[in-house]
């Protein structure tokens, strides 16, 4: 992998060739990370909360905080792969017509912006860009509020460095360029074009530590001047893509949405910056209009992000999430509970995660700590009452009510039916099966790491090192399988680790066989079996046998 995804905010350019000829001999493209495989995307997008059986030994007040880890649970679906492919293509194709090696094109773009500045002509009416080519694309993403659009876009964008410094020569040419690969902005609440420009200047300052906002964003500057300065900065810093969230803010009586939309068309068509527009169904009409306005309609694409249907994708999502319980009694996922979870979330994953999290919080302070249908219903009615109108309208297919809820699709049925007509069932099942295989691989790796963490934390296996722990953990998980109960896996791993620890101790001792025999009769393994027979925690017997030191001895 060219760049480390965990530390990928700002990097020095590393150039590598692309299999497609049109992407080569262009430092802006060659400096991007290589195209990610589906396996890399799945592993990156799949986020599982830290989960260990030792968490159950914590007091309730601590486990209340532990349950909050569930907020970080995310799981990729076909739509995430589709988005990833689109972003990858948008970035690369958007740079084709802005190749800095072709200095003439770059100079022509800068000259047109300067000419526009001198004449103070707003972008949408200026004719100086008419001969400048653009390879940029525009993507619109429409979906219900809370369905995961923003989270997905942010995470996918972060697969790319936000800033790439071109400090070394590229094929003998000194670039000395700072490339901004992506920016994510929020559409202003008032839909104002002037405010949008100020948001852009601030965003550039945040990533480059510059002072463009002070220089260009002064409220006394005209709207037209700000637009020109924004075009100039987007060109100089080779902005790869601009993602604009909350596009439904354009539906405002205070401003004309056409002003901002026309300017975005200019950025795409004339400056060559790809644009991603993200919004709820309330923004559908204005975004559809924006697509019609573009002079290159073939370069536009829309993705409708619907709630999950109660099918294989939903089942896989729910079964995976359901594993992460921090209650004394693990509640299996019955058909009744699965149906109730869908009924109360209507397939909106963010609501499903919140419902499961809050239900565990509620169950935590009951006598038996168990998730029941009653607890889920009470949680939905009392803790998630603020979304009850949306859930009820979706559940009842109440068109009149849906029409009053601004963040819900009025024509949802048409979109759902359209998607179902195009659905290739065999392909979808194959995709889900492939996801399950990838999930097993990630689950295996995760269980090995968790087991290593638990073994290391025992504190009395002093003859073993990290490599020993890794070998034991891998061997036990392979032997029992990822679907085996973790308590059983951990029990066998501790027994195996104690045996190896005693064996190493015996081997290292000068007494040889005599010491080994003594260890077998009175050592850790003997204590382990005693603990099982007496139904005591192994820690108690280790403490009684003098294996656990008193902390005061080290004071």
N, C-alpha and C positions, 0 to 999 in steps of 0.2 A: 504494500500500500504506500502510495507516494507521500501522503501527509497523515499524521496521527490525528484521528477524529476526536480524541479526547482533549487535544490541545491545538485547536485548528482555527483560532480567531485570526491571527496574522502570521504569514509565512513568507519566506524568501522563495522566489519562483524556482521551481524545478520543472524543466521542460521534457516532455516525452511525446513521441509521435502517436497519432491516432490512426486506426485502420482505414478511415475514410479520408481520401485525398483532399477534399475540400476543407478539412479541419487542420491540415498541416501547413507549415510555413507561416504560422500565425501564433505569436508568443502568448496572446491573450487566451487562446484555446489550449495550447500545449501546456500552459501553466496550471490548468484546471486538473483536479484529481481524475484518475482514470475512471471510465464508466463502471459503475458498481454492478456486481452480479446480483441476482435475486437472493442468493444465500447471504451475501454481505448486507443487503438491504433488510432482510428479515431479522438478522441478528442485531442490527443497529436499531431498528424500530421496535423490536420486542423488549419491553422493559418490565421485569418482574421485581416485585418488592422483596427485600431481604426477609427470609422466613426460615426459622429454625425451631426445632422442638424445645430447645432450651428457653425459648421465649415464654413457653407456657408455665415455667417455674417462677416467672416474675409476678409481683403482686398486681392486683387489678388496676391500680392507679397508674402503674408503669405501662401495663399492656394497653391501656386506653390510648397512650401516645404511640405505642407500637402499631396499633391498628391504622394510624394515619399513613403508614407506608403504602397502603393500598391506593392512595391518590396517585402514585407514580406508575400504576399498572397500565400499560398500553400494549396493544397487539395489532400487528399489521394485517391488512386485508388487500384484496385485489385493487381496491381504489388507491391504496397507498403506493402500490407498485406503478399504477397508471400515472399518478402524480409525479413520482420520482422520474419516470421516463420522460414526461413532458418537461419538467424542470431541466433535466440534463440536455434535452434537445434545444430548449429555448436559449439556454446559456451559450451553447456552442454555435448554433445557427445565428444568434444575435450578434456574434462577434465576427462573422464572415465578412460583412460589409464595413467593419470598423477595424480592419487589420492595420496596426500601426506601422507595419513594414511598408505598406502602400502610403507613403507620406503625402502624396498628392491628395488622396481622398480625405485624410485627416485635416490637412491644411484648408481644403475647400469647405469642410464642415465648420471649422473655426472661423474662417473668413465670412461665411454666411451669417454666423451668430454675431460677429463683430459689426457687420453691415446692418443687421437688424437692430443692434444696440444703438448705432449712430443715428438711425432714422426713427428709433423708438416705435417700431412697428410690432404689434403683438404677433406671436408665433402663428396663430391660426390663419392670419391673413397675409403673412409674408411669403413672397414668391421665390425668395432666394434659395430655398431648399428643393425646388422642383426637380433639379437634375441629380440630386443626391440619392443614391440607392439605399435601401434598407432591407435587412434580412431578419428583422425582429418579428416575434410572434406575440400574440396576446391570448391569455388564458383566463376565463371566468369560472369561478368556483361558487356554486350556489347550493345552500343547504340550510336546514333548520338550525336555529341557535342552539349551541351546546352539543352539536353532533361530532365535534372534533376537528373541524376544518382548520382553525387557527393553530392548534397544537401540532397537527400533522405538517402544515406548511413550515412552521418554525423549525421543527425537528429535521425536515428534509433539507431546508436551506442550510442548516448547520452541518450538513455533510460536506459542505464546501467552505474553504477559508473565506472569511468575509473580506479580508484585505490580503492582496499579494503584492509584494515589493519586487519590482524588476530592477535590481541593482547591478546585475552582471550583464555582460554583452550577450546578445542573442545573434548567433551567426555573424559575429563581427560588428554588429550594430549596437550602439549604446542606447538603451531605452530610457533609463532613469524615470520610470513611471510607477505610480502607485495605483493599482487596479482595485476598485471596489467591486467585488463579485456580486454581492446582493445587498439590498436594503429592504427592510420591512417597515412600512409606515401605516398609521391609522388614518383613515379619512376623517377630516375635521368634523366635529359635531354640527357645525353650521354649514358644512359643504362649501366653504369659501376657498376659492383658488389661491388667494393671497395667504391665507392661513396654511394651506397645503404646502406652498413654497417655503414658508418659515419652518414647517415641520421637517421638510427635506434638508434645509440648511443645518438644522439642529442634529439630525441623524448623521449627516456627514461629519460634523464636528465630533460627535460621540465616538465614531470609529477611527478618525484620523487625528483627533486632538488638535483641530484647527479652530479658527474663529470666523468661519464664514457667516454664521448667524449674525454676529455683530456687524460684519462688513456689508452683507446683502439683505439681512432680514429686518432692518429698521422699519418700523410701522409707517414712517414718512415716505418710504420708497413706494413708487407706484406698483400696481399689480403687474403691468407690462414689463417693468424693469426687473422685477423678481423672476418672472418667467424666463427672461433672457439669461439671467445669471444662473438659474437652475439648469438650463440647457447647456450652458458653458461648462459648469462643474460636472454634469453627467458625461460630457464628451471628454474633458481633460482626464477624468479619473476612470474612464472606461467602465461605467456602471453596467454590470452584467444583466441584472434583472431587478425590477422594483415591484415588490408585493404590497398591495394596498388593501388593508382589512377594513371591515365595517362600512362597506360601500352603501349600505342602506341609509347612512347619514345624509346621503344626497337628497333623500326625500324630505325636503324642508321647505317651508313656505317663505323662508327668509332669502334663499338664494336660488338661482337658476342652475340646475344640475348640468346643463349643457356646457357651461363655462369650463368646469373642471374636466368633463368628459372630452371636450374638444381639444383641450391642452394635452390630455393623455394620448389622444390619437396622434397629436403632433410629435410627442416624445417617441412614439412607436414608429410612425411612418417616416419622419424626417430626421430625428436625432438617432434613431435605430436602437432604442432601449426597449427590450421586451417588458411587458407589463402583466402582472397577475392581479386580477380583481377578485376579492373575496367578499361575499355578502350573504345575507339571508334572502328569502324569497321576496321580501319587500323591495329589494333592489333589482329584481328580475327585469322589470320594464325598462328602467334606465340603462341597464347593462346590455340588454338586447338592442336598444337604440344605438348604443356606442358601437356595437359590432356592425350594425348597418352603415354607420358613418365612415368606417374605415375604408380607405380606397383599395385595400388589399384584403377583401373579405375571406379569401382562401387561407389567410394566415391566422384566422381566429378559431378558437375552440372553447367549448363550454363543457363543464363537468357538473352534473347534478348529483349532489351528495345526499342520498336519501337515508332514512333510518334503516336499521337492519330488519330484514324480514325474519320470521321465525323458522329459519331453515338451517342448513348445515353450518353456515358461518356463525350464526347466533349460538348454536349448540356448542361449537368449539370455543367460542369466546367465553361463554358462561362456565363451561366445565373447567377451563383453564383458570379463570378468576376464582372459582369456588374453592380451589385448593388452598387459597391464602386465608386461613382462619386462625385466629388467635384466642380461641375459647377452649375451656377445659374439655368439652365434648365436641368432637368433630362431627358436624352434621352432614351426612351424605346428600348429594343433590338428587332428590326424587323428581319424578315427572310433575308432581303437584307444585313443588317449589319452583321448578323451571318455568312452568306455565304462569305462575304468579309473578315471577320476576319480569317476564315479558309483558304481562298485563299492566304492571305498575311502572314500567319504563318505556314501553312501546318501541323497544329496539334502539333507543337513544343511549349510546354506550356511556356517555358521561353521567347520565341519570342512573343507569344500572350500577355503575361503580359507586356512586354516592349512596344509593339505596343499600347496597351490600355492606358498605363501610358503616353507615349509620345503624343498620340492623345489628351488626356485631357490637357496636357501642352500647346499644340498648340491651342486648342479650348478656353482655359482660356483667351487668349488675343484677341479674336474676339468680335464683338459687342454683340452677343446674347449668347455666351458661350454654344454652342451646338455641340455634336458629330455628324458629317455627314460622308457620304461615301467619299466625297472629302477630308475631313480632314484625314481620315484613309489612303486613297491612297497617299496623299502627305507625311504623316508621314512615311509610308513604303518606299516610293521612296527616300525621302530626309534624314530621320533620321536613317533608318535601311538599308541603301544602302550596308553596309559591309556584310550583309547576303543575299543580293538579288540574287547572283548567286546560292546559295544553294536552296533558295525558288523557283526560276525559274526552276531549274533542277528537283526538286521534283514535282513541279506542272505539268511540261511538260513530266515527266517520260523520260527525256533525258538521256539514258543510257551512251552515249559517254561522256556527260558532267559530269555525276555522277562519272564516272571512274576517272576523273581528280581531283575530290574534295575528298581529303584524309579523311575527317571526315564524309563522307556519305557512306551508305551501297551500294556497287556495286551490290550485289545480293539481294537488298531490296525486290523485287517483290516475290522472292522465299520464303523469311521469312514471308512476309505478307500473302501469300497464304497458307503457312503451318499453320500459326496461325488461319486463317479463317476456315480451314478444321477441326481443333480441337475444334472450338468454340461451346460451348453449349449455344444457344441463350436464352433458357428459364432460365438457371442458371445465365446468365449475366444480364438479365432484373431483375431477383429477387435480384441480388446483388446491382444493381443501385437503385431499390426501397428501399432496406434496407439502402443504403447510404443516400437517401433523407430523410428517417425517422430520421436517426442520425443527419443529417444536420439541420432539423427542431428543434430538441432538443437543439443543440448548438446555433442555431440562437435565440431561445427563451431566453436562458441564457444570451446571448450577449446583446439582446435588453433590458432585465431587468437591466443589469449592466450599459449600456449606459444611460438609463432613470434615474437610481439612480444618476449617475454622473451629469446629466443635472439639476435634481431637487436640488441636494446639492449645485450646483453652483449658484442658483438664489439669495441666500443671504438674502431674506426677509421672509423666512419661519422659523422663529426663535423658534417656539413652537414645531417643529417636529424634531425627531432624525433619525439616520440611519435606525433603525428598521421600523419606520413609512414610510420612503422613499422606503425601500425594499418592504414593504407590498403594498404600492400604486402602485409601478412599476409592481410588479408581477400581481396584480389584473387587471390593465389596459391592460397589454400585453395578459393575459388570455382572457379578455373580447373581445378585438378587433382582436387578432390573430397576428402571426408574419409577415404575408404578408401584413398587413394594412400599409398604408403610415405612415412613422415615424412622420411627422409633425402633423398628426391627433392624433396619439398616444400621442405625447408630449403635445399637446393642452389640451386633456382630462385629462392627468396626472397633469398638472399645475392647472387646474380648481379644480380637486379633492383635490390636496394638499393644495390649498388656503382655500377650505371649511373646511378641517380638521384642518388646522392651526388656522382659525378663531374660530372654535368650541372649540379647546383646550384653546384658549385665553379667550373665554367667560366663560368656565367652571372654569378656574383658577381665574377669577375676583370675587371680593366680591359683585359686583352689580348684578350678576346672569342674570336673564331674560332681564332686561333693557339693560345691556351691550351687550347681544347677539343680541337684536333687533337693537341696534345702529350699531353693527358690520355688520349685514346683510344689513342695509340701506346705510352705509357710509364706510364700511370696505373694505377688499381686494377683496371679491367677487363682490361688487358693482363696484369697479374700473376695475376688469377684464371684466365685461359686458360692461362697458363704453368704454374700449379699443376696444372691438369687434365692438360696434356700431359706433365708430368714426374712425375705421380702423387705429388705432394708435398702436404702440408697447406698451405693458403693462408697460415697463420700464419708458416710458415718463410720463404716468399718475401717476405712483408710485412716481416718482421724483417730479412732480408738487404737489402731495398731502403730501409731506414731509416724505414719508416712506424711502427714500434713503438719507443717511447722506452724507454731503460733506466731502471728505477725509481730507480737511484742518483742520476740527474740531479736528482731532486726531493727528495733527502734534505737 
